[in-house]
Amino acid sequence: MQVSRKKLNKNIKNQINEIFNQVITDIKTPTEASDFFSGLLTDTEKQALVKRLAIAIFLDKGRSYENIKNILKVSSATIATVNEHLGDPGVQMALRKIKAEDWANAWTDKITNLVGKLLPAK
């Protein structure tokens, strides 16, 4: 993806960033998110974002660069770039949300299995 070298007026840049952030905030469902990103990004741009998030998840879990390269088909340079930003508040927030979702799903499965064992079959 290429970005113009011409600088935007600072006020306009701030306004469109605010609008973009508000639109992201207002997205409520995975379908809305998919529709939004499909309408704005090429498949290649979406894949780049998805892979960067996956890299962050794998790094957070302690995976090696070599393992990440082999699984996600990315370069060491891309992994290093994501690694440099791993401590950024936005990346940390995303990782916390993913971990919370994983935790909730694991407990839902445990509770469902326990209830299934305790209740008589119908």
N, C-alpha and C positions, 0 to 999 in steps of 0.2 A: 504494500500500500504506500502510495506517495502522498506526502503532505506538501502543500505549497510553501515555498520559502518566504512568501510575502507575509509580513506580520499583521495580525488582526488588531484592530483598535482594542485597547485593554478593556474598555467598558462593554463593548460588544462581546468580546471573549468571555467576560464574567457573566453577562446575561445569558448567553447560550449555554454556558456550563451549568448555570443554575437551572435552566429549563431542562437540560438533559438529566441532571441529578434528580429533579422532581419527577420526571417521567419514570425513571428507574425506581424511585421510591413508590410510585403509584401502581407499579405492576404487582398484581396479586396472585397470579397462578402461573404454573409452568407453561401453560398454553399461551398466555399473554406474553410471557418472556420470550418464548420461541418465535411467536409472530413478530414481536418487536425487533428482535435481532435478525430474523430472516429478512425483514423489510429494509434493514439498514446495512447489513454486512454481507459480503460475499461468503461463499462456503469456506474459502481459504482463510479469511479473516476470523470467522467463527471458530475454525479448527485451531488457529493460533491461540485464541483466548482460552479455549477448552483445554488445550495441551498445557498452557502455562498454569492453569489452575491445577491440573493433574500433577504437574511437576512439583508445585508447592505442596500438595498433599503427600506425594512420595518422599520429598525431602523431609517433611515434618515427621514422617514415619521412619526416617533413618535409612532410606534406600540409597544405594550407591549411585554415582553418576552413570556408571557403566550399565547398571540394571535399568535405570530410567531411560538411557539412550536406546537400549535394546527394546524395551517395551513400547515406548512412545514414539520412537523414530525421530528423535530431536538431537540437536548438536550439543556438545559440551558447553558451547558459548551461550546457548539459550538457557540451559540449566543454570549456568553461573549467573546469568542476568536475573533469573527468578530467585536464586539463592541470595543475591544481594538485597532483594526486596522482601525476603521472608519475614523480617521483623517489622515491616511497615504495618501501621494500624489497620489498614484495609485488608491486607492479606491475613493478618492475625484474626480479624473479625470473621472473615470467610472460613478460615480453618476451625474456629470455635463453633460456628454454625454447623459445619459438616460433622464435627465430632459430636455435637449435641444431638443431631439427627441420627447418627450411628448409634449413640447410646440409647436414644428413645426407641429405635427400631429393635435393638437387642433386647431391651426390657419388655417391649410389646410381645416379642416372640416367646420370651421366657414365661410371661404371664399367661399367654394363650395356651402354651403347652401345659402349664400347671393346671389351669382351669379345665382343659381337656381331660387331664388325668383324674381330676376330682369329681367332675360331673359324670353321672351315668350316661352311657350311650343311648340315644333314642332310636 
